[in-house]
Amino acid sequence: MIKIVGSLRQIFERSALRHPAFRRLWVTTLLSSTARWADIVVVGWLTLELTDSALMVGIVTACKMAGYLLAPLMGVAADRLDRRKLLILASVVSGLISVTMLVLLTTGWLTVGYLMGLSLVSGLTWALDNPTRQAFIPDLVEPEDLTNAIAMNSVATELTVIVGPAFGGLLIPILGISGAYWLIAMIYCLDLFVLLRLTGVKQAAAKTHEPLLKSLLSGFNYAWHNHAVLVPLLIALMLNLLVAPYRYSFLPLFARYVLDTGPAGYGFLTSMAGCGALVTGLWLVSQKKSGHRGRLLVAGGLVWPFTLFLFSLSTSYYLSLLLIFLAGIAQAICWTMIATLILSNTEESMRGRVMGIRTGVILSLPFGNLLAGAAAQSWGPSLALAVYTACAMLLMGLIFILMPKLRQLA
């Protein structure tokens, strides 16, 4: 135990957490992401209870992700406006959405229509928060700490993938869905409190303000002509379309229809992905410098869908937990390497726009969720996930063959 504490202390002293402003941002990442993951679990289960339809789960989840269509515009805002104030705005709106859900549940007025509408607004707050938070990181740490800060931010996110789903899943049978939303709203209040204390940051903002459309197009042009940015963006597009839907559209279906574990089992399945990702994040943080990032990205992009393909064949709950844990490891490698490669190879004045495009790439996730729900409705969840992941492995193999320079990216 003493050795573990000593190792964690060394990681802290060497990590970007020694910067007070980044430490506060890291805490807000823990809080806001915990609330969002709990909300995803609660909304997924609530949709099943209201409709008993796999297709509707996919549709509601797609609504929750549809806001990412506007992420490139949010990235322009992150380059022009005070990033701290943008994060505060996202936190306030998210808290109001939770309170509205609570009121609708308490009064019995909640319908699928309201659920879809609030999910759309929630998606807009995510689309604002994500690129703003990513672009904010370089303002809070020294350049030599950037890779470590990105990894630490990933650790915070994956910690919440463990806590948030278990939090939401366990609270449903204990306190009910209304009780879960009480706590989600309280978490957003804490998030807002910490953001208000994040002061005195000198933001690296653009010196001139171009017309909005020109600024937006310049971000796309920059990403298109920067190989080290474009290739990770394409991989992220494919992974969001064919692999990432497993958490949102497939896991609630497997928990209910294949593994028969209920909401608590669903929460633990999602949390196991977070456990695997946390292990990866801590390993990356402990490294002074992560070389061969391109090779790590290729490896993660192949292993992630392969473990989920095996998961689609499993009818054992405990084997499924293990496979989701391994999928979480590969998933964290993919997302961390993508973020690190993009930010490390992007000019300071373009970070908001490029990270807005990176967030906008997630627009393939709503389509993936929608197709996943339709496929699961027609073929059953097991066959649908097997087909999805087989396609992902094939495409990742083609990327590996057709883009050999990917392996050389560092």
C-alpha positions in Angstrom: 0.0 0.0 0.0 2.9 2.4 0.9 4.5 1.7 -2.5 1.2 2.3 -4.3 0.8 5.7 -2.5 4.4 6.6 -3.2 3.9 5.8 -6.9 0.8 7.8 -7.1 2.6 10.7 -5.5 5.4 10.5 -8.0 2.8 10.5 -10.8 1.2 13.6 -9.4 4.5 15.5 -9.0 5.6 14.7 -12.6 2.1 15.3 -14.0 0.3 18.4 -15.3 -1.8 18.3 -12.1 1.0 20.4 -10.4 -0.4 23.4 -12.3 -3.3 24.8 -10.1 -5.4 26.0 -13.0 -5.2 22.7 -14.8 -6.0 20.9 -11.6 -9.3 22.8 -11.3 -10.1 22.1 -14.9 -9.4 18.4 -14.2 -11.8 18.4 -11.2 -14.5 19.9 -13.4 -13.9 17.2 -16.0 -14.5 14.6 -13.3 -17.7 16.3 -12.2 -19.3 17.1 -15.5 -18.3 13.8 -17.1 -19.7 11.8 -14.1 -23.0 13.6 -14.5 -23.1 13.0 -18.2 -22.4 9.3 -18.0 -25.0 8.9 -15.3 -27.4 10.7 -17.5 -26.6 8.4 -20.5 -27.4 5.3 -18.4 -30.6 6.7 -17.0 -31.8 8.0 -20.3 -31.0 4.7 -22.0 -32.9 2.7 -19.4 -35.8 5.2 -19.2 -36.3 5.0 -23.0 -36.5 1.2 -22.8 -39.1 1.4 -20.0 -41.2 4.0 -21.9 -41.1 2.3 -25.3 -39.7 -1.3 -24.9 -38.0 -0.6 -28.3 -34.4 -1.1 -29.3 -34.9 1.3 -32.2 -36.1 4.0 -29.9 -33.0 3.6 -27.7 -30.9 4.2 -30.8 -33.1 7.2 -31.9 -32.9 8.9 -28.4 -29.2 8.3 -28.2 -28.7 9.7 -31.7 -30.6 12.8 -30.5 -28.2 13.1 -27.6 -25.2 13.1 -30.0 -26.8 15.2 -32.8 -25.5 18.4 -31.3 -22.0 17.5 -32.5 -23.1 18.6 -35.9 -22.4 22.2 -34.7 -19.1 21.3 -33.0 -17.0 23.0 -35.7 -18.9 26.3 -35.1 -18.4 25.8 -31.3 -14.6 25.4 -32.1 -14.7 28.8 -33.8 -16.2 30.2 -30.6 -13.5 28.5 -28.5 -10.8 30.3 -30.6 -12.6 33.7 -30.2 -14.3 33.9 -26.8 -13.3 33.3 -23.2 -13.1 29.6 -22.9 -13.8 29.6 -19.1 -17.1 31.5 -19.7 -18.0 29.0 -22.4 -17.5 26.1 -20.0 -19.6 27.9 -17.4 -22.4 28.3 -20.0 -22.3 24.6 -20.8 -22.5 23.7 -17.1 -25.4 26.0 -16.4 -27.5 24.7 -19.4 -26.7 21.0 -18.5 -27.8 21.6 -14.9 -31.1 23.2 -16.1 -31.7 20.2 -18.4 -31.4 17.9 -15.3 -33.8 20.0 -13.3 -36.3 20.0 -16.2 -36.1 16.2 -16.4 -36.7 16.0 -12.7 -39.8 18.2 -12.9 -41.2 16.2 -15.8 -40.6 12.9 -14.0 -42.2 14.2 -10.8 -45.3 15.6 -12.5 -45.7 12.5 -14.8 -45.5 14.7 -17.9 -42.4 13.0 -19.4 -42.9 11.6 -22.9 -40.5 10.3 -25.5 -41.0 13.6 -27.3 -39.7 15.6 -24.3 -36.9 13.1 -23.9 -35.8 13.5 -27.5 -36.0 17.3 -27.3 -34.0 17.6 -24.1 -31.5 15.1 -25.5 -30.9 17.4 -28.5 -30.2 20.4 -26.2 -28.0 18.3 -24.1 -26.0 17.3 -27.2 -25.4 21.0 -27.9 -23.8 21.5 -24.5 -21.5 18.6 -25.1 -20.6 20.0 -28.5 -19.6 23.3 -26.8 -17.9 21.8 -23.8 -15.7 19.3 -25.6 -13.6 21.4 -28.0 -13.5 24.3 -25.6 -12.1 22.1 -22.8 -9.6 20.5 -25.2 -8.4 23.8 -26.6 -8.2 25.3 -23.0 -5.7 22.7 -21.8 -2.6 24.3 -23.6 -3.5 27.6 -21.9 -3.1 26.0 -18.4 0.2 24.0 -18.7 3.7 24.4 -20.1 4.3 23.0 -23.6 6.4 20.1 -22.3 3.4 19.0 -20.2 0.8 19.0 -23.0 0.9 15.3 -23.7 0.7 14.5 -20.0 -2.2 16.9 -19.6 -4.1 15.3 -22.4 -3.5 11.9 -20.8 -4.6 13.2 -17.4 -7.7 14.6 -18.9 -8.4 11.2 -20.4 -7.8 9.6 -17.0 -10.4 12.0 -15.5 -12.9 11.1 -18.2 -12.4 7.4 -17.8 -12.7 7.6 -14.0 -16.1 9.0 -14.6 -16.9 6.2 -17.0 -16.5 3.9 -14.0 -18.3 6.0 -11.5 -21.0 7.6 -13.7 -22.7 4.5 -15.2 -22.5 2.6 -11.9 -23.9 5.7 -10.1 -26.8 5.9 -12.6 -27.4 2.2 -12.8 -27.4 1.5 -9.1 -29.5 4.5 -8.2 -32.4 3.5 -10.5 -33.4 0.5 -8.4 -32.5 2.2 -5.1 -33.9 5.8 -5.4 -35.6 5.6 -8.8 -34.9 7.7 -11.8 -36.0 10.9 -10.1 -33.5 10.4 -7.3 -30.8 9.9 -9.9 -31.6 13.2 -11.5 -31.5 15.0 -8.1 -27.9 13.9 -7.7 -27.0 14.7 -11.3 -28.3 18.3 -10.8 -26.2 18.6 -7.6 -23.1 17.4 -9.4 -23.6 20.2 -12.0 -23.8 22.7 -9.2 -20.5 21.6 -7.9 -19.0 21.7 -11.4 -20.2 25.3 -11.7 -18.7 26.2 -8.3 -15.2 25.0 -9.3 -15.4 26.7 -12.8 -16.1 30.0 -11.1 -12.9 29.6 -9.1 -10.8 29.0 -12.2 -9.6 32.5 -12.6 -6.4 34.4 -13.7 -5.9 32.3 -16.9 -4.2 34.1 -19.8 -5.9 32.6 -22.9 -4.0 32.3 -26.1 -6.6 33.8 -28.3 -6.4 34.8 -32.0 -5.1 38.3 -32.7 -7.6 39.0 -35.5 -11.2 38.1 -36.0 -12.0 36.8 -39.4 -15.6 36.6 -40.7 -17.3 33.6 -39.1 -17.6 31.5 -42.3 -14.0 32.3 -43.4 -12.7 31.3 -39.9 -14.7 28.1 -40.1 -13.5 27.2 -43.6 -9.8 28.0 -42.6 -10.1 25.4 -39.9 -11.3 22.7 -42.3 -8.6 23.7 -44.8 -5.9 23.5 -42.2 -7.0 20.0 -41.1 -7.4 18.8 -44.7 -3.8 19.7 -45.6 -2.2 18.5 -42.3 -1.6 14.7 -42.7 -0.9 14.3 -39.0 -4.3 15.7 -38.2 -6.4 14.4 -41.1 -5.5 10.7 -40.6 -6.5 10.5 -36.9 -9.7 12.4 -37.8 -10.6 9.8 -40.4 -9.9 7.0 -37.9 -12.1 8.7 -35.3 -14.9 9.0 -37.8 -14.8 5.3 -38.6 -14.5 4.2 -34.9 -17.4 6.5 -33.9 -19.6 5.0 -36.6 -18.9 1.3 -36.2 -17.3 0.7 -32.7 -18.3 3.4 -30.2 -22.1 2.7 -30.5 -21.5 -0.4 -28.3 -21.7 1.7 -25.2 -24.8 3.6 -26.1 -27.0 1.3 -28.2 -25.8 -2.2 -27.6 -24.9 -2.5 -23.9 -28.4 -1.8 -22.6 -29.8 -4.4 -25.0 -27.3 -7.0 -24.0 -27.9 -6.3 -20.3 -31.7 -6.7 -20.7 -32.1 -9.3 -23.5 -28.9 -11.4 -23.7 -27.3 -11.3 -20.2 -30.5 -10.6 -18.2 -28.7 -8.4 -15.6 -31.0 -5.4 -15.3 -30.0 -1.7 -14.9 -27.3 -2.5 -12.2 -25.7 -5.0 -14.5 -25.9 -2.5 -17.4 -24.1 0.1 -15.2 -21.4 -2.4 -14.3 -20.8 -3.4 -17.9 -20.3 0.2 -18.9 -18.1 0.8 -15.8 -15.8 -2.1 -16.8 -15.0 -0.3 -20.0 -14.0 2.7 -17.8 -11.9 0.4 -15.7 -9.9 -0.7 -18.7 -9.6 2.8 -20.0 -8.4 4.0 -16.6 -5.6 1.4 -16.6 -4.5 2.6 -19.9 -4.7 6.2 -18.9 -2.6 5.7 -15.7 0.0 3.8 -17.8 0.2 6.7 -20.3 0.5 9.3 -17.5 3.4 7.4 -15.9 5.4 7.5 -19.2 7.7 10.4 -19.7 7.2 10.3 -23.4 4.9 8.1 -25.5 6.7 7.1 -28.7 5.2 5.3 -31.7 1.8 6.9 -31.2 0.8 6.0 -34.7 1.5 2.3 -34.1 -0.4 2.4 -30.8 -3.4 3.9 -32.6 -3.4 1.2 -35.2 -3.1 -1.6 -32.6 -5.9 -0.1 -30.5 -8.1 0.4 -33.6 -7.8 -3.3 -34.4 -8.0 -4.8 -30.9 -11.0 -2.7 -29.8 -13.5 -4.1 -32.4 -12.0 -7.6 -32.1 -12.8 -7.8 -28.3 -16.3 -6.5 -29.0 -16.7 -9.2 -31.7 -15.9 -11.8 -29.0 -18.3 -10.0 -26.7 -21.1 -10.4 -29.2 -20.6 -14.2 -29.0 -20.7 -14.3 -25.2 -23.7 -15.3 -23.1 -21.8 -15.3 -19.8 -22.0 -12.2 -17.7 -18.6 -12.5 -16.1 -16.8 -13.3 -19.4 -18.7 -10.3 -20.9 -17.3 -8.1 -18.1 -13.8 -9.2 -18.9 -14.2 -8.6 -22.6 -15.6 -5.1 -22.0 -12.7 -4.4 -19.7 -10.3 -5.3 -22.6 -12.3 -3.2 -25.0 -11.9 -0.3 -22.6 -8.1 -0.6 -22.7 -8.1 -0.5 -26.5 -10.6 2.3 -26.6 -8.5 4.5 -24.3 -5.4 3.9 -26.4 -7.4 5.0 -29.5 -8.9 8.2 -28.1 -5.8 9.3 -26.2 -3.5 8.8 -29.2 -5.9 10.6 -31.5 -6.2 13.6 -29.2 -2.4 13.7 -28.6 -1.5 13.4 -32.3 -4.0 16.2 -33.3 -3.1 18.7 -30.5 0.6 18.1 -30.8 0.5 18.8 -34.5 -1.8 21.8 -34.5 -0.8 25.4 -34.4 -1.9 27.4 -31.3 -4.2 29.7 -33.2 -6.1 26.7 -34.8 -6.6 24.5 -31.7 -10.2 25.5 -31.0 -11.3 25.0 -34.6 -9.4 21.7 -35.1 -10.7 20.3 -31.8 -14.2 21.5 -32.9 -13.7 19.4 -36.1 -12.5 16.5 -33.9 -15.6 16.8 -31.8 -17.8 17.2 -34.9 -16.4 13.9 -36.2 -18.5 12.4 -33.5 -21.5 13.2 -35.7 -20.9 9.7 -37.1 -21.8 8.4 -33.7 -25.5 9.4 -33.9 -25.8 7.7 -37.3 -24.0 4.7 -35.9 -26.4 4.5 -32.9 -29.4 4.9 -35.2 -28.1 2.1 -37.5 -27.2 0.0 -34.5 -30.7 0.3 -33.1 -32.3 -0.6 -36.4 -29.9 -3.6 -36.9 -30.5 -4.9 -33.4 -34.3 -4.6 -33.9 -34.1 -6.6 -37.1 -31.3 -9.1 -36.4 -31.0 -9.1 -32.6 -28.2 -7.4 -30.6 -25.6 -10.2 -30.9 -25.6 -10.5 -34.7 -25.8 -6.8 -35.2 -22.8 -6.1 -33.0 -20.9 -8.9 -34.7 -21.5 -7.4 -38.1 -20.6 -3.9 -36.9 -17.3 -4.9 -35.4 -16.3 -7.1 -38.4 -16.8 -4.1 -40.7 -14.6 -2.0 -38.3 -11.8 -4.5 -38.3 -11.9 -4.7 -42.1 -11.8 -0.9 -42.5 -9.0 -0.5 -39.9 -6.9 -3.1 -41.7 -7.4 -1.2 -45.0 -6.3 2.1 -43.3 -3.2 0.4 -42.0 -2.4 -0.9 -45.5 -3.3 2.2 -47.5 -1.8 4.8 -45.1 1.7 3.4 -44.1 2.8 6.9 -42.8 0.3 6.4 -40.0 2.7 4.0 -38.3 5.4 6.7 -38.4 3.4 9.5 -36.6 4.8 10.5 -33.2 
